[in-house]
Amino acid sequence: MRSEGGTEEEGAPVVALLLPGQGAQRARMAAGLHGVVPEFTTAVEECFAVWGTWGEELRARWLDGAGGEEALERAAVAQPLLFAVGYGLGRALGAGAPGAPHLLLGHSVGELAAAALAGVCAPGAALRLLAERDAVLRAAPSGGMLAVAAPVDELRPYVGADVVVGAVNGPRQTVLCGPEAPLRTVARRLADDGLTARRLQADVPFHSPALAGAARRLTRASAERIARWRPPAVPLWSGRTGRALTAEEAVRAAFWCGQLAAPVLYWPALGNLLATATATSTGGGRGVVLLDASPDGSLGAPARRHPAVRSGAARVVRLLPARPGDPADDVRAFRAALQQAGRVVRDGG
């Protein structure tokens, strides 16, 4: 951690911020911080302003929880809200300034929020790409994602041309993705074979070949702009590759847009991040803190099984409460997390 003067405080932990993607969203996620934590409020309002009338509607849905969890199944609603909340939490933590997280890791759309926080692109540029993603996805087939409690190798008999491994979230946490009809068939087969699986909140077959055409169209539309993006100012671990984002990847449209049809390698990325972070922290006895920004705790859950966490070299801290409820719970959980990470937040409450 750095002091207000910008010097590293001895003994402060190495802090990594984990930002979620589709499926982790919850009604009114982090809404209790709005109007209480100034940096968070300013950041999310910046997002809503860019989206104009749609942003006003999103803000209203988010703050009053209109439609509940079912409304958040639509990617057009969930993805911008996940971006806004993730970006807002990062800004509230001071990303890009003294006292900021030392490392960033984003899952799917969370990687785009991480890019904005890391200085790869201006927030407005990320929001524009997100809007263009939504536009190309309107022609995408219906489908979804299926979380399965099994390792990748065990699921090979169930995948094929249509249904594929869309995310590797942990040793026994795999997500299968694909168009609706074949995904339902696979879900029945898994149930018949006694494997535990549940549908994630998504109406689009993200991270599957069904979106390859959409990814190509998005690449063509955004290539010139993304070529002007920059290498990350804060180390950013990519769920696309499982390793740190390179300067070359940061300015390639095919990298960012191809994410739509490529699997998310969260577990490999987390392992590589922890290997780097624990090596950095060991000399000063500082430890590593993984700040889980996922509303459902889905990024921290597999992280707790990692050897670095089980050995005590790293620990997981949730930024948001385990269950949605009183808005004050959001504030209490956020403040408690900051204290554990050695952060201080200024608020208006």
Disulfide bonds with the S-S distance in Angstrom:
none
